[in-house]
Amino acid sequence: MEITSGPFFTTSTGLIDSIDKKLMVVLRDGRKLIGTLRSFDQFANLVLQDTIERIYVGNCYGDIPRGIFLIRGENVVLLGEIDLEKEEHINLRQVPVEEILVAQREEIEARERLEKIRSKILHDQGFCVDSAQNDLY
């Protein structure tokens, strides 16, 4: 999709050009979904067809098939069209789902260990540490 002069829509009507195109959607919880946009509404709720959930760990990735996926618009952080030519030439290695899930779990556990050490150091120095890991308010 090229940017040309003319009106730019910042509402959900800006999605009209993306119908029937392959998109990547990043959700608030960090999941990355790839699928073909089939429909949307005024609240930017999306319907993706042939959706996969892609998990990245280091220079590897794994795809979990999800099928038809309905996404509530308020959960979308980022949405972008995938360049099909460039997608074929990515410098990442695809691994089986089971392997990527194990690697993801190890990465999360390592991050939690580091966060626990960081929190302890800050607490020992007199700082109040906020342990909330979500965007709820």
N, C-alpha and C positions, 0 to 999 in steps of 0.2 A: 504494500500500500504506500503510494507516494504522497508526500505532503505537497499540495498545490495551493495556490491562492484561492480564496473563497471562504465561505462560512465554515467554521469549525464548531462542531457540536460537543459540548462537555456533558450532555445528558446521555441517557441510554440510547437515544436515537443515533448517536455516533457509532453504534454497533451494526448498523444496517449493512455497511460495506464488508463486515466480517462474517455474514451469514454464509454457510457452506464452506468455510475455510478452516484449516487446522490451526487451533489456538493452544497456547499454554496459559493456564490460569494458576496463579499462586494464591492460596487461601490464607486466612488469618492464622490458622494453626500450623502453617509452614508447608502443608502438602502442595505438591505440584501435579496438576492434572493436565493431560494433553488429550484433546478430542476435537471433533468437528462441531462447530456451533450450528445448531439447528433452529433455535428459537430464543427469544428474550422478551421481557416485558418492560413496562415503564419503571419498574424498581430495579432493573438490571439483573433480575433473576435469569439464569442461563440454563439452557438444555444442551448438553454435549452428547454426541453420539460416538460410539466406538472409543470410549474414554479409557485411558490408561493412567494409573498413578505411577509417576516416575520418582524413584528414590535415588539420590546422589550421595555417594560416600567416597571421598577422595577423587580419584580419576576413574571410578567405576559407577555404573548405574544399573538399576533393575526396574523392570516394568511389571506392574500388577494390573491385569485386565479388569476393568470396572464396568464396561458396557455403557448403558445410557445413564447419564448423571445429571441430576437437577441440583443447581447451586444457587443458594440464596444470595442475592446481590450484595448484602451487607458483609458477606464473608470474603468477598473478592478484594485482594490487595493489589494485584497486578494482572493484567490481561494483555497478551500480545500474540500477533500472528507469527506462525513458524514459517521460516523460509525453507521450503522443502529441499532445495538444492544444497543449502548449507547443512541441513540436518544430516544428510548422508555422509558428510565429511567431518564429523565431530571427532575430537581427539580423546574420546572416552571409551572405555571398554565395557561392553554389556556382559553382565553376569547373571546367573540364575537367581530367581526371586529369593529362594531360601538363603543363598549366600549373602545377598545384599541386606536382607533383614537381620542376619547375624552381625554383619559389619555395622549396620545402623545402630543396633542395640549396644554394641561395644563402644561406638562413638558417643552415644548418649551417656553411657555409664562413665566414660572417661571425662566427659564434660561436667557431669554431676560431681565427680571426685574433685576436679579442679575448683568448681564453684564452692564446694564445702570447705576446702582449704582457704580459698579467698575470703569466704564469709567469716571463718574463724580468725584469720589475721585481722580483718577489719573490726570484728567484735572485740578482740584483744586490745585494739588501739582506741576503743571507745565509740566506734561508729555503730549506728543502728542499721542493720542489714535488712532490706526488704526481700523476702524470699518468694514473693508472688512472681510466677513465671508466665502469667497470661495477661491479656489486654482487657480483662473484665474491669468494669468501673462501677 
